[in-house]
Amino acid sequence: MTPRRFELRTPDDDSDRRMLADVAEHGWHGIYIPEDDEGPGFGFTVGLYYSYGHPELFVQGLDVETAHGIFWSAVRELERTGEALRDGDETHALLEGYPARLRAMPRSAYRPNLGTAMWFYKPIAPEQFPALQVLWPDKAGKFPGDPACDPRCAALQELALE
């Protein structure tokens, strides 16, 4: 996939400046939202599509360090192989000792979950970038959507259940 280059937006504040600097230096930036009364914490990337032509990544229900590690692992794997992850892929490259599955995020999930990425991609259309949810298994190796998956694990990845 060819990177989708466009003129970057003018930053509105220091957070935007940091994000744009990270994209310029590393090719991506991570956003992390802590768990609250509305649901589990989540993280997502901004800039993977711009820099690499790779879908943005979203992970739910994991701590910041684990989510950040998943994102860095994906970038290293992308740089190593030159191949983007796709909807339906299963890989051992993202989580140490566990497989991860990738699922295309529905466009209806962008606005409530990927707001900063939508701001970033506004020059090309705020919902016209691909995004994948990284799914992680329960202790028995079952993924959300499998009837045998631990319901607590599935609940932490609620977007996968839509």
N, C-alpha and C positions, 0 to 999 in steps of 0.2 A: 504494500500500500504506500503510495506517495504522500509525503507530508502535505498537509493543507495549509500553505502559507498565506498570510494576509497581513495587513498593517495592524499592529497591536494597538489596543486602546490606550488612551491617556489614563494613568492611574488617578483614582479619586482620593487615595489616602496611603498611609505607610504600608498597610497590609497589601494593597494592590502593587505598590512598588516592590515589596519583598517577593510577591508571587511572580511578577514579571522578571525580576532579577534571577530567581531560581530557574524559571523556564529558560532564560538566556544562558545561564551557566550549566544547568544539569539536564535541561530538556523537559523538565516537569516540576510540579510543585504539589505537595500534599496538603489537603485540608482535613481537619479532624474535628468532629462534633461529639462532645461527650454524651453519655447516657443521661436521659432526663425523664420526666414524667410522661413524655409522649412516646418514648421508646428507647431501644438500645442505641449505643453510640455507633458512629460510622465514620469512615474516611473515604476520600476519593482523590483521584489525581486530576490535575489541570495541566495541559500542555502536551500530553503524549501524542494526541492526534496532530497537533500543530508541529511538533518536533520530529516525530517518527512515522506519522500516518497510522498510529496504533490506537485502538479504542481506549478511551479513558477507563480507569478501573475504579470500582466501588466495592468496599467490603464493610460488612455490618457485624456488630456484636463482638468485636475483638478490641483489645487495648491498642493505644496509639503506637506503641513500639512494634507490636506484631503487625499491625496494618502497614506501618512505614516499611518494615522489613519485606513484606509481601510486594509492595510497590517497587522497592529497590531490586528485589529478586527478578521481578518481571522486566525491568529495564535492562539489567545485566543479561538476562536470557535473550531479550530482543537484540541487544547489541552483539551477543555471541552468535546467534543463529540468523539474524536478519528476518525472522518470521514472526508475524504478529499472532497473538492469541486470538481465537475465534470462538463464537458461540458454540457450545457443545464440547469444547476441548476439555480434556482432563490432563493435568500435568502434576508432576512431582517437583517441579522447579520453583514453586512459590512458597510452599510450607515445608519446613524441615521435618521429614519423617511421615508426612501425610500427603495424600493427593489433594488437589483443589480442582473444582469444576468451574467453568465459565459459562455464564448465562447472559444473553443480551438483555439489557434493561429496557423495559417498555418506555416509550416516550412520555407516557403519563407519569412516570416516576421521576423525570428529570427535574421539574420545577420544585418539588418538595425536598429533593435530595442532592441536586447538583447545581445549586444556584450560582455559585462562584464560577463554575465551568460555563454556565450559560452566559454570564457576564463576559467572560474571556472570549467566547466564540460569537458574541453578538455581531462582529463584522461579517461573518459568513452566514448567520442565522442562528439564533440561540439554541435551537433544538436539532440542528443538522450536523451533529457530531455523534459518532458511535460511542457507546459505553457498555461495559461488561461488568456484571456482578461476579465477584470471586466468592464461590461457595466453599465452605469448609465442612468436613464430616464430624459426626459425633465420635465418641470414643470407640464405638463398634465399627466405624468406617462407613456409616450410613449418612447420606446427604438429605437435606430438606427436600421434601417431595416424596421420599421413600416412606411408606407407612411404618417401617421399623425404626425410623430415625427418632432419636430421643426428642420428645416434644420441646424440651428446654433449648436444645440446640436449634431446632427449627424456628422457635419463637424469636431467637436472637437474630435470625436472618429473614425476618418477616417479608421483606421485599420479594424473596425467592418464592414465597407462597402465593403471590398474587397471580 
